[in-house]
Amino acid sequence: MSVDQCCSDRLLRLDEVKRRAGIGKTMIYRLIKTGDFPSPYKLSPFAARWSERELIDWINRVKDGYEGRKRKV
């Protein structure tokens, strides 16, 4: 089942993104700068939110590893 079929697209706050991704704010913004993490949607000058679907897709790609091999469980 793909992400599109299982989840509505909620917008997540930074604290939720950090918790789900398991990385901190500095690393998130470093990865965004290099194009390796989904960019947030700016809702106002003071509010940014991330797409839940894009975050789940990123997590699934990271679980495959940088070599493209799934980890043996």
ZAMAR-235266 format. One record per residue: residue in three letters; chain; x, y, z of N, C-alpha, C, CB in turn. Coordinates in steps of 0.001 Angstrom, whole numbers. Glycine has a CB too. Layout:
N
> ala A X Y Z X Y Z X Y Z X Y Z
...
END
This chain:
73
> met A 850 -1179 0 0 0 0 890 1234 0 -964 2 1222
> ser A 614 2153 -889 1425 3369 -978 1000 4380 77 1316 3989 -2379
> val A 1822 5375 278 1531 6440 1244 245 7158 852 2708 7447 1328
> asp A 38 7373 -457 -1152 8080 -926 -2435 7353 -544 -1092 8258 -2431
> gln A -2395 6040 -491 -3586 5256 -191 -3878 5179 1303 -3436 3865 -749
> cys A -2854 5314 2151 -3062 5053 3570 -3218 6294 4435 -1937 4258 4082
> cys A -2766 7432 3985 -2705 8581 4891 -3301 9837 4268 -1269 8847 5300
> ser A -4022 10572 5089 -4392 11922 4660 -3146 12783 4813 -5611 12501 5499
> asp A -3122 13900 4161 -1930 14741 4218 -2101 15827 5265 -1638 15365 2846
> arg A -1659 15542 6475 -1681 16525 7550 -437 17394 7449 -1764 15836 8939
> leu A -516 18568 8018 646 19435 8121 1176 19356 9547 294 20906 7730
> leu A 2459 19052 9671 3070 18784 10969 3965 19924 11414 3866 17497 10920
> arg A 3959 20176 12717 4854 21164 13316 6257 20579 13447 4325 21620 14699
> leu A 7232 21446 13636 8625 21022 13735 8834 19980 14835 9514 22226 13991
> asp A 8225 20152 16002 8410 19187 17089 7981 17782 16693 7635 19628 18315
> glu A 6872 17676 15950 6397 16377 15492 7343 15803 14435 4967 16494 14928
> val A 7844 16656 13550 8791 16221 12512 10068 15694 13172 9125 17396 11533
> lys A 10587 16427 14155 11794 15988 14865 11576 14634 15524 12206 17025 15920
> arg A 10430 14464 16160 10126 13206 16860 10052 12043 15873 8797 13326 17639
> arg A 9335 12238 14781 9163 11149 13805 10447 10827 13055 8077 11511 12810
> ala A 11201 11862 12694 12431 11642 11930 13581 11182 12820 12826 12916 11198
> gly A 13503 11511 14103 14553 11110 15035 15816 11949 14897 14891 9660 14830
> ile A 15679 13163 14380 16817 14072 14243 16402 15454 14737 17316 14136 12763
> gly A 17385 16276 15024 17129 17600 15568 16910 18666 14509 18258 18004 16440
> lys A 16570 19848 14984 16264 20983 14116 17434 21352 13205 15873 22183 14954
> thr A 18638 21414 13768 19806 21787 12972 20029 20800 11836 21053 21864 13856
> met A 19932 19513 12118 20137 18495 11082 19030 18563 10032 20189 17087 11710
> ile A 17796 18800 10460 16689 18923 9504 16970 20050 8521 15350 19175 10238
> tyr A 17337 21215 9023 17583 22352 8132 18846 22162 7289 17696 23636 8946
> arg A 19832 21445 7792 21014 21115 6997 20622 20211 5820 22089 20423 7880
> leu A 19793 19202 6100 19340 18283 5053 18440 18985 4032 18595 17101 5677
> ile A 17616 19926 4497 16778 20698 3573 17666 21482 2617 15829 21658 4348
> lys A 18718 22091 3147 19625 22909 2335 20301 22086 1237 20688 23559 3224
> thr A 20594 20814 1531 21246 19954 536 20229 19229 -349 22143 18930 1235
> gly A 18937 19429 -72 17899 18782 -876 17596 17360 -463 18295 18791 -2303
> asp A 18052 16956 734 17869 15586 1199 16733 15418 2203 19136 15098 1809
> phe A 15945 16464 2418 14825 16408 3362 13720 17297 2808 15257 16866 4815
> pro A 12458 16917 3000 11366 17745 2476 11369 19156 3074 10026 17072 2753
> ser A 11131 20133 2230 11048 21522 2688 9690 21783 3325 11288 22501 1517
> pro A 9659 22704 4277 8376 23041 4899 7556 23967 4012 8601 23692 6263
> tyr A 6277 24001 4277 5369 24953 3643 5255 26148 4576 3957 24313 3348
> lys A 5510 27343 4070 5401 28553 4888 3947 29011 4888 6343 29687 4357
> leu A 3298 28939 6041 1904 29346 6172 1789 30832 6472 1217 28538 7263
> ser A 2820 31367 7094 2895 32795 7406 4371 33095 7659 1984 33186 8662
> pro A 4715 34348 7904 6128 34647 8195 6642 33933 9452 6313 36151 8357
> phe A 5722 33480 10300 6125 32875 11568 5746 31408 11700 5521 33635 12696
> ala A 5150 30817 10669 4692 29430 10782 5103 28611 9567 3174 29383 10951
> ala A 5777 27491 9844 6157 26537 8795 5635 25169 9206 7720 26507 8570
> arg A 5157 24410 8230 4642 23069 8500 5140 22128 7411 3081 23065 8569
> trp A 5320 20849 7787 5772 19828 6857 4626 18906 6494 6932 19029 7449
> ser A 4648 18434 5271 3662 17475 4798 3948 16109 5421 3671 17390 3246
> glu A 2919 15512 6007 3077 14195 6612 3449 13162 5553 1788 13777 7339
> arg A 2833 13241 4387 3142 12288 3307 4590 12393 2872 2226 12524 2105
> glu A 5077 13620 2703 6470 13806 2283 7434 13294 3347 6749 15288 1989
> leu A 7099 13489 4609 7939 12995 5695 7963 11468 5709 7440 13531 7045
> ile A 6814 10838 5537 6754 9372 5502 7559 8835 4325 5291 8888 5413
> asp A 7449 9481 3168 8251 9071 2003 9744 9169 2309 7906 9941 773
> trp A 10160 10254 2960 11567 10432 3318 12021 9325 4266 11791 11814 3965
> ile A 11213 9027 5275 11559 7972 6231 11715 6640 5506 10484 7861 7339
> asn A 10814 6329 4592 10903 5073 3841 12166 5022 2981 9663 4894 2958
> arg A 12557 6140 2382 13795 6174 1585 15014 5971 2471 13916 7508 823
> val A 15021 6595 3649 16157 6467 4564 16269 5024 5061 16010 7444 5762
> lys A 15151 4375 5287 15182 2984 5748 15793 2064 4712 13782 2510 6092
> asp A 15709 2428 3421 16343 1640 2362 17855 1810 2380 15789 2041 993
> gly A 18350 2831 3037 19789 3068 3136 20314 3832 1946 20531 1762 3268
> tyr A 21494 4380 2109 22099 5168 1041 22534 4292 -125 23288 5950 1574
> glu A 22751 3008 131 23148 2111 -949 21941 1530 -1661 24019 990 -411
> gly A 20723 1831 -1184 19527 1301 -1815 19166 -112 -1389 19693 1333 -3278
> arg A 19787 -591 -308 19501 -1947 170 18675 -1869 1439 20809 -2742 421
> lys A 17647 -2673 1492 16829 -2709 2711 17600 -3435 3798 15456 -3402 2453
> arg A 17418 -2975 5004 18048 -3588 6156 17400 -4931 6445 17957 -2669 7379
> lys A 18199 -5915 6820 17644 -7224 7189 17126 -7139 8606 18707 -8360 7056
> val A 15897 -7572 8790 15298 -7510 10127 15320 -8867 10758 13864 -6979 10072
END
